[in-house]
């Protein structure tokens, strides 16, 4: 059988049977002790967690903890900063956390282990782009497990009925929201995850789409610019067409609102597409369509980054090779073929397979995003400071309907003061 036929057959199996992870086979000398995994919860990461849990047996125990965004940031950050052996052996991460924690020395550089096992596990099948998202100064702090980006989810039945098209710019998005609001086909026209540090993520996408930047050439805060004000004002313009408590919404809240038919359009992560077609939890099976994220201006980048989720290993993990091989077993090709029903995986041979792309209707929008994505947040150790302060300050200003420029100026001053306190500025 040729490779194309095998992948085609695998695709049929993936979408006609439950996604069960393959057997995990760790060396005998690494099959005892405990692996504690901490992660966000969404379908693909639940699948990978089951794949890592399959390594349990004999003298090895595997425990999984799922946390929401703010709890994850606080709880895992505290554990990583503490002295002594880490309570976690494997942690979910993304480019933002790699930047925040890798630059502090809290994550283990994986270059040696990657070189040792690259051929055995085919790690050259993961794109350079995804590896760059996990890398600081040549050190790789994460193993990419998927490709992820925010795309538009929209109710095609409602859009067709109203003669609407998926928006391609911020102005078009606002116009669509107004028309959906007038039609009253759903409880609210839209919702986007703005809760916690997700606010900084949305502000970042808008800031990049308007051509702004977080820091100037001297490393000082620069997000309180005209581009930053336009980025924040865009969010304010959208809020009137969203649920009154949307400033506390996580991606789970948005996903459920889409599934229940409470909203008609959102910009949300690709990994949330598969649950739209799960008849056990979704009322919109067959009704959802997908499009690339919109742009601030025609010809500019889309208001979405092209990144991915990863697994990282804390620097103070007692047995890093055991944790690394558990991750390798979880993302081996046989597992990623099954994981592909939940989104685009990190192996190019699977993510770029034509049969799988046809079975995943959201993938073309994600691929289009990748070609015009907004830059990632800067890979600097003080990015976490800006994330937290901007999220808190901007959310408060939006909730209280106070002056946005004043809020951004205040946030910039707070960020600069904290950067000086921590020695990043003199």
C-alpha positions in Angstrom: 0.0 0.0 0.0 1.3 3.5 -0.8 1.4 6.3 1.8 -1.5 8.2 0.2 -3.8 5.2 0.4 -2.8 4.6 4.0 -3.6 8.2 5.0 -6.9 8.1 3.1 -7.8 4.9 4.9 -6.7 6.4 8.2 -8.9 9.4 7.5 -11.9 7.2 7.1 -11.2 5.4 10.3 -10.7 8.7 12.2 -14.1 10.0 11.2 -16.1 6.8 11.6 -14.9 5.5 14.9 -14.3 6.9 18.4 -10.9 8.6 18.9 -9.0 6.2 21.0 -5.3 6.8 21.7 -2.8 4.2 20.7 -0.9 2.1 23.2 2.0 3.9 25.0 5.3 2.1 25.2 7.9 3.5 27.5 11.2 1.8 28.1 11.2 -0.5 31.2 13.6 1.7 33.1 11.2 4.6 32.7 8.0 2.8 33.6 7.7 3.6 37.3 7.0 6.7 39.4 4.4 9.4 38.7 3.7 11.7 35.8 1.5 14.7 36.6 0.1 16.5 33.6 -1.6 19.9 33.9 -3.4 21.3 30.9 -6.2 23.5 29.6 -9.3 21.5 28.7 -10.6 21.3 25.2 -11.2 18.3 22.9 -7.7 17.9 21.4 -5.9 18.3 24.7 -8.3 15.8 26.3 -7.3 13.4 23.6 -3.6 13.9 24.2 -4.1 13.6 27.9 -5.7 10.2 27.4 -2.7 9.3 25.2 -0.3 10.2 28.0 -2.5 8.4 30.6 -2.1 5.3 28.4 1.5 5.2 29.6 0.3 4.2 33.0 0.7 0.7 34.2 3.0 -1.5 36.3 4.8 1.0 38.6 3.9 4.2 36.7 0.9 6.4 37.6 -0.3 9.2 35.4 -2.6 12.0 36.7 -4.2 14.8 34.7 -5.4 18.1 36.0 -7.4 20.5 33.8 -7.4 24.2 34.7 -9.1 27.3 33.3 -7.0 30.2 32.1 -6.5 32.4 35.2 -6.1 29.4 37.5 -3.6 27.9 35.2 -1.5 31.0 35.0 -1.5 31.5 38.8 -1.2 27.9 39.9 1.3 26.6 37.4 3.3 29.8 37.5 3.6 29.5 41.3 4.7 25.8 41.0 7.3 26.6 38.4 8.8 29.5 40.5 9.1 27.4 43.6 12.3 25.6 44.6 12.5 21.9 44.7 11.0 19.3 42.4 8.1 20.3 40.3 4.7 18.9 41.2 4.1 18.7 37.5 6.1 16.7 35.0 4.3 17.9 31.8 2.5 21.2 31.3 0.4 22.5 28.5 2.0 25.7 27.0 1.8 28.1 24.1 4.1 30.8 22.7 3.0 33.2 25.4 3.8 30.9 28.2 7.0 29.8 26.6 8.1 33.4 26.4 6.9 34.2 30.0 8.3 31.0 31.7 11.1 29.9 29.4 12.9 33.3 29.6 12.9 32.9 33.4 14.5 29.5 33.3 11.4 27.8 34.6 11.1 25.5 31.6 13.6 22.8 30.5 15.4 23.4 27.2 14.6 20.3 25.1 17.2 20.5 22.4 19.3 17.5 23.6 16.2 15.2 24.0 14.8 16.4 20.6 18.1 15.6 18.9 18.3 12.2 20.6 14.8 11.1 19.6 14.1 13.1 16.5 14.7 10.3 14.0 12.8 7.7 16.1 9.7 9.9 16.4 9.9 11.7 13.1 10.1 15.2 14.6 11.3 16.7 11.4 7.7 16.3 10.3 6.9 19.3 12.5 7.2 22.6 10.6 9.9 25.2 11.3 7.2 27.8 12.0 5.8 25.7 14.9 9.3 25.1 16.3 10.1 28.8 16.2 7.0 29.4 18.3 8.6 27.2 21.0 12.1 28.7 20.7 13.9 31.5 22.6 17.5 32.2 21.6 17.9 28.8 20.0 16.5 26.9 22.9 13.4 24.9 22.4 11.1 24.9 25.3 8.0 23.1 23.9 6.9 20.2 21.7 4.2 21.5 19.3 1.2 19.2 19.3 -1.1 21.2 16.9 -1.5 24.2 14.7 -4.1 26.6 16.1 -5.5 30.0 15.1 -8.6 32.0 15.6 -11.0 31.8 12.6 -14.6 32.9 12.1 -17.4 30.5 13.0 -20.7 31.7 11.6 -24.2 30.3 11.1 -24.4 29.7 7.4 -28.2 29.1 7.5 -28.8 32.5 9.2 -26.3 34.3 6.9 -27.9 32.8 3.8 -31.4 33.8 5.0 -30.3 37.4 5.6 -28.0 37.6 2.5 -24.9 38.2 4.7 -21.4 37.2 3.9 -18.6 36.5 6.4 -16.8 39.8 7.2 -13.3 40.4 5.9 -12.6 43.7 7.7 -13.4 45.3 11.1 -15.9 47.6 9.5 -17.7 44.7 7.8 -17.8 42.8 11.1 -19.5 45.7 12.8 -22.0 46.0 9.9 -22.8 42.3 10.2 -23.3 42.6 13.9 -25.8 45.5 13.4 -27.8 43.4 10.8 -27.8 40.3 13.0 -28.9 42.5 15.9 -31.8 43.8 13.9 -32.9 40.4 12.7 -33.0 38.9 16.2 -32.3 35.4 15.0 -30.2 34.5 18.1 -30.0 35.8 21.7 -27.0 37.9 20.8 -25.2 38.5 17.5 -21.8 37.5 18.8 -19.4 36.7 21.7 -15.6 36.5 21.9 -13.5 35.3 24.8 -12.4 38.4 26.7 -12.1 37.0 30.2 -8.9 37.1 32.2 -5.7 37.4 30.1 -7.7 36.5 26.9 -8.4 40.3 26.8 -4.7 40.9 26.2 -4.8 38.3 23.4 -7.6 40.0 21.6 -6.0 43.4 22.1 -2.8 42.0 20.7 -4.5 40.7 17.5 -6.2 44.1 17.0 -3.0 46.0 17.8 -1.1 44.0 15.2 -3.9 44.4 12.7 -3.7 48.1 13.0 0.1 48.1 12.6 0.9 48.8 16.2 3.5 47.3 18.6 3.8 46.5 22.2 7.3 48.0 22.9 9.5 50.6 21.2 13.1 50.1 20.0 14.3 50.8 23.5 12.0 48.2 25.1 9.6 50.7 26.6 5.8 50.2 26.4 4.4 51.6 23.1 0.9 50.0 23.0 -0.8 53.2 24.1 -0.5 54.6 20.6 -3.1 55.5 18.0 -3.0 51.9 16.8 -3.6 50.7 20.4 -6.5 53.1 20.9 -8.1 51.9 17.7 -7.6 48.3 18.8 -9.3 49.0 22.1 -12.1 51.0 20.6 -12.9 48.2 18.2 -13.5 45.9 21.1 -15.8 48.5 22.7 -17.7 48.9 19.4 -18.3 45.1 19.4 -19.4 44.7 23.0 -22.8 46.3 22.5 -23.7 43.3 20.3 -22.5 40.7 22.8 -23.8 39.2 26.1 -23.6 41.7 29.1 -21.2 39.4 30.9 -18.9 38.7 27.9 -16.0 40.4 29.5 -15.7 37.3 31.7 -16.2 34.8 28.9 -13.7 32.0 28.3 -13.4 30.1 25.1 -15.5 27.4 26.7 -18.3 30.0 27.2 -18.1 31.0 23.6 -18.0 27.5 22.3 -21.2 26.6 24.3 -22.9 29.7 23.1 -22.2 28.7 19.5 -23.3 25.1 20.1 -26.5 26.2 21.7 -27.4 28.6 18.9 -27.2 31.6 21.2 -24.9 33.6 18.9 -24.5 33.7 15.2 -20.8 34.5 14.7 -17.5 34.5 16.7 -13.8 34.6 16.3 -12.6 31.6 18.2 -9.8 28.9 18.0 -9.8 26.3 15.3 -9.7 23.5 18.0 -13.3 24.5 18.9 -14.7 23.5 15.5 -15.1 19.8 16.0 -17.6 20.2 18.9 -19.9 22.1 16.6 -20.6 18.7 14.9 -21.1 16.6 18.0 -24.8 15.9 18.1 -24.5 15.0 21.8 -23.7 18.6 22.8 -24.5 20.8 19.8 -27.7 22.1 18.4 -26.1 23.5 15.2 -24.8 20.3 13.6 -24.4 21.0 9.9 -25.2 24.7 10.3 -21.8 26.1 11.0 -19.4 27.5 8.4 -15.9 28.9 8.7 -13.9 31.7 7.2 -10.5 33.4 7.8 -10.4 36.0 10.6 -11.1 39.6 9.5 -8.6 42.4 9.0 -8.5 45.9 10.4 -7.8 47.2 7.0 -8.0 45.6 3.6 -4.6 44.1 2.7 -3.3 44.1 6.3 -2.8 41.1 8.5 -5.8 39.2 9.9 -6.6 39.9 13.5 -5.4 36.4 14.6 -2.0 34.8 15.1 -0.8 31.5 13.7 0.6 29.5 16.5 -0.2 26.2 18.4 -0.4 24.4 21.6 2.6 22.6 23.1 3.7 20.4 25.9 6.6 21.7 28.0 8.6 20.2 30.8 9.5 22.2 34.0 13.2 22.8 34.5 13.0 21.3 38.0 11.4 18.0 36.9 13.1 15.0 38.4 12.9 12.6 35.4 12.6 14.8 32.2 13.4 11.9 29.8 10.4 10.0 31.1 8.1 13.0 30.6 9.6 13.7 27.1 9.0 10.1 25.9 5.4 10.2 27.2 4.9 13.3 25.1 6.5 11.5 22.1 4.2 8.5 22.5 1.2 10.9 22.6 2.1 12.7 19.4 3.3 9.7 17.3 1.6 9.5 13.9 -0.9 6.9 14.8 -2.2 9.1 17.6 -2.1 12.3 15.6 -4.2 10.7 12.8 -6.9 10.3 15.4 -6.3 13.7 17.0 -6.9 15.3 13.6 -10.6 15.1 14.1 -10.2 17.8 16.7 -8.1 20.2 14.6 -4.9 20.6 12.6 -2.1 18.6 14.2 1.5 19.5 14.3 2.8 16.9 11.8 2.8 18.3 8.3 2.3 14.9 6.6 -1.1 14.8 8.5 -2.1 18.4 8.6 -1.5 18.8 4.8 -3.3 15.6 3.8 -6.0 16.4 1.3 -8.5 13.8 2.5 -8.2 15.0 6.1 -8.6 18.6 4.9 -11.8 17.7 3.1 -13.2 16.0 6.2 -12.4 19.1 8.3 -14.3 22.0 6.9 -12.6 24.5 9.1 -9.1 23.7 8.0 -9.1 25.9 4.8 -9.9 29.0 6.8 -7.0 28.1 9.2 -4.6 27.7 6.3 -5.7 31.1 4.9 -5.0 32.6 8.3 -1.5 31.2 8.4 -0.7 33.0 5.2 -1.7 36.4 6.5 -1.4 36.0 10.3 -0.6 38.8 12.7 2.8 38.6 14.4 3.1 36.8 17.6 3.6 38.7 20.9 7.2 39.6 21.4 9.4 36.8 22.8 10.7 39.0 25.7 10.7 38.1 29.4 8.6 41.1 30.3 5.7 40.2 28.0 3.9 38.6 30.9 3.9 41.8 32.8 2.2 43.6 29.9 -0.3 40.8 29.4 -1.5 40.9 32.9 -1.7 44.7 33.3 -3.3 45.4 30.0 -5.9 42.6 30.5 -6.8 44.0 33.9 -6.8 47.7 33.0 -8.5 47.4 29.7 -11.2 45.1 31.0 -12.0 47.6 33.8 -12.2 50.5 31.4 -14.5 48.6 29.1 -16.7 47.5 31.9 -17.0 50.9 33.5 -17.2 52.7 30.1 -14.3 55.0 31.0 -11.8 56.7 28.7 -9.8 54.1 26.8 -6.8 56.3 26.0 -6.4 57.2 29.7 -6.7 53.4 30.5 -4.0 52.6 28.0 -1.7 55.4 29.2 -2.2 54.2 32.8 -1.4 50.6 31.8 1.7 51.7 29.9 2.9 53.5 33.0 2.2 50.5 35.2 4.1 48.2 32.8 7.1 50.5 32.6 7.2 50.9 36.4 7.1 47.1 36.9 9.7 46.6 34.2 12.0 49.0 36.1 11.3 47.3 39.4 12.3 44.0 37.9 15.4 45.4 36.2 14.2 45.2 32.6 14.5 49.0 32.3 16.9 51.5 33.8 
